[in-house]
Amino acid sequence: MPNTTIQAAAEGLPVAETLSRDPLAPRGRTSCDIDMPALRKMGMKELRDLRSALHTAGELISGFCCQPRFLTEDGNNYNEPGNVLEDICDFLGSYEQAAVNVSVAAKPTTSSEVEWRGWTILGFEADCAEDLVPFAVKAAEAVRDKAEAKSREARRPAMVDRAMNVL
């Protein structure tokens, strides 16, 4: 079936230019991108929740990929629907990695945000870990980071009180 031509003026293109769109494609977006600006706006708990959901969805789709209906006759490769599911699984994994990368780069200040950051990173690391020792080091670092944040929070009211006494 030939592609039909549609006019594209919505994104500021001249009306004279045209785009070719598959008539069988659904309306709206037909591809996905990782929205890094949206990830950077999220709080640490939001990033942890998103990472968890993306990981669960990826595991679910990965399970479907293992079913015989998504494998070739010999069972050694994915068939075409299996390849589509694998691509979706790869995209979900990349989005999950992006959420973790944003968490790693973040510098949260409150102890609760530091803790959520730790859970995000540790959850991802636990899913990828093959050796307990490096994972235990990361867990110890997360505990240290939370303890330091709690300590800063405990000192903060005392500093405010001292400043008020000076005035």
Phi, psi and omega per residue, in radians:
M1 nan 2.245 -3.114
P2 -1.248 2.651 3.062
N3 -1.291 2.536 3.080
T4 -1.681 2.705 -3.122
T5 -1.727 2.335 3.071
I6 -2.172 2.652 3.089
Q7 -1.413 2.556 -3.104
A8 -2.263 1.593 3.078
A9 -1.944 -0.156 -3.039
A10 -1.112 -0.640 -3.110
E11 -1.654 0.358 3.085
G12 1.539 0.103 3.081
L13 -1.310 2.602 3.075
P14 -1.037 2.498 -3.111
V15 -1.044 -0.483 -3.109
A16 -1.172 -0.461 3.139
E17 -1.350 2.604 -3.132
T18 -2.257 2.691 3.055
L19 -2.046 2.607 3.095
S20 -1.725 2.265 -3.110
R21 -2.274 2.353 3.111
D22 -1.126 2.175 -3.103
P23 -1.166 -0.284 3.123
L24 -1.573 -0.169 3.135
A25 -1.238 2.554 3.100
P26 -1.217 2.835 3.060
R27 -1.171 2.752 3.094
G28 1.507 -2.796 -3.076
R29 -1.168 2.477 3.071
T30 -2.071 0.185 3.056
S31 -2.568 2.852 -3.116
C32 -2.164 2.538 3.055
D33 -2.239 2.715 3.045
I34 -1.403 2.136 -3.092
D35 -1.545 1.457 -3.103
M36 -1.076 -0.724 3.099
P37 -1.040 -0.669 3.108
A38 -1.155 -0.693 3.113
L39 -1.101 -0.715 -3.121
R40 -1.169 -0.412 3.122
K41 -1.424 -0.280 -3.065
M42 -1.323 2.604 3.016
G43 -1.349 2.995 -3.091
M44 -1.127 -0.680 3.109
K45 -1.158 -0.692 3.112
E46 -1.094 -0.724 3.102
L47 -1.132 -0.698 3.106
R48 -1.115 -0.773 3.140
D49 -1.120 -0.739 3.119
L50 -1.119 -0.805 3.120
R51 -1.013 -0.757 -3.140
S52 -1.092 -0.780 3.139
A53 -1.156 -0.759 3.119
L54 -1.087 -0.718 3.133
H55 -1.120 -0.783 3.136
T56 -1.088 -0.769 3.121
A57 -1.096 -0.717 3.105
G58 -1.103 -0.724 3.097
E59 -1.104 -0.719 3.132
L60 -1.086 -0.853 -3.133
I61 -1.147 -0.657 3.089
S62 -1.052 -0.663 3.086
G63 -1.108 -0.710 3.076
F64 -1.077 -0.688 -3.116
C65 -1.027 -0.478 -3.113
C66 -1.412 -0.159 -3.134
Q67 -1.284 2.518 -3.117
P68 -0.962 -0.537 -3.114
R69 -1.169 -0.249 3.132
F70 -1.907 0.268 3.125
L71 -2.055 2.762 3.066
T72 -1.221 3.003 -3.108
E73 -0.942 -0.709 -3.115
D74 -1.354 -0.174 3.100
G75 1.340 0.115 -3.083
N76 -1.691 -0.233 -3.093
N77 -2.428 2.847 3.045
Y78 -1.341 2.538 2.946
N79 -1.445 -3.061 -3.083
E80 -1.043 -0.815 3.073
P81 -1.083 -0.612 3.087
G82 -1.119 -0.657 3.091
N83 -1.127 -0.684 3.109
V84 -1.096 -0.810 3.128
L85 -1.096 -0.671 3.108
E86 -1.117 -0.690 3.088
D87 -1.097 -0.725 3.103
I88 -1.114 -0.744 3.126
C89 -1.086 -0.749 3.096
D90 -1.069 -0.739 3.123
F91 -1.088 -0.789 3.119
L92 -1.063 -0.699 3.097
G93 -1.127 -0.669 3.108
S94 -1.177 -0.693 3.113
Y95 -1.146 -0.718 3.086
E96 -1.048 -0.806 3.126
Q97 -1.052 -0.704 3.123
A98 -1.097 -0.733 3.115
A99 -1.089 -0.707 3.113
V100 -1.174 -0.744 3.128
N101 -1.034 -0.705 3.100
V102 -1.129 -0.707 3.110
S103 -1.103 -0.762 -3.141
V104 -1.081 -0.703 -3.105
A105 -1.340 -0.313 -3.077
A106 -1.205 2.694 3.092
K107 -2.180 1.217 -3.122
P108 -1.142 2.664 -3.095
T109 -1.916 -0.587 -3.130
T110 -1.424 2.666 -3.119
S111 -1.120 -0.597 3.123
S112 -1.189 -0.720 3.098
E113 -1.159 -0.661 3.092
V114 -1.096 -0.707 3.131
E115 -1.149 -0.781 3.119
W116 -1.088 -0.672 3.076
R117 -1.046 -0.789 3.118
G118 -1.044 -0.760 3.122
W119 -1.112 -0.671 3.123
T120 -1.077 -0.872 -3.101
I121 -1.178 -0.803 -3.111
L122 -1.157 -0.645 3.094
G123 -1.058 -0.769 3.122
F124 -1.160 -0.816 -3.126
E125 -1.089 -0.671 3.127
A126 -1.105 -0.668 3.133
D127 -1.195 -0.448 -3.090
C128 -1.777 -0.218 -2.988
A129 -1.176 2.454 3.024
E130 -2.077 -0.194 -3.120
D131 -2.386 2.362 -3.057
L132 -1.241 -0.613 -3.023
V133 -1.082 -0.909 3.119
P134 -1.072 -0.607 3.099
F135 -1.157 -0.722 3.121
A136 -1.082 -0.632 3.094
V137 -1.104 -0.791 3.120
K138 -1.106 -0.676 3.099
A139 -1.122 -0.739 3.116
A140 -1.115 -0.667 3.093
E141 -1.122 -0.684 3.121
A142 -1.145 -0.700 3.104
V143 -1.145 -0.740 3.105
R144 -1.065 -0.788 3.141
D145 -1.046 -0.722 3.131
K146 -1.175 -0.749 3.127
A147 -1.064 -0.712 3.111
E148 -1.132 -0.713 3.120
A149 -1.136 -0.727 3.101
K150 -1.096 -0.709 3.129
S151 -1.106 -0.747 3.100
R152 -1.088 -0.723 3.131
E153 -1.130 -0.659 -3.138
A154 -1.177 -0.620 3.140
R155 -1.351 -0.469 -3.053
R156 -1.012 -0.847 3.128
P157 -1.082 -0.627 3.128
A158 -1.126 -0.684 3.111
M159 -1.164 -0.660 3.117
V160 -1.146 -0.748 3.114
D161 -1.046 -0.794 -3.141
R162 -1.086 -0.702 3.132
A163 -1.128 -0.662 3.132
M164 -1.197 -0.602 3.121
N165 -1.210 -0.517 3.130
V166 -1.222 -0.605 -3.125
L167 -1.265 nan nan
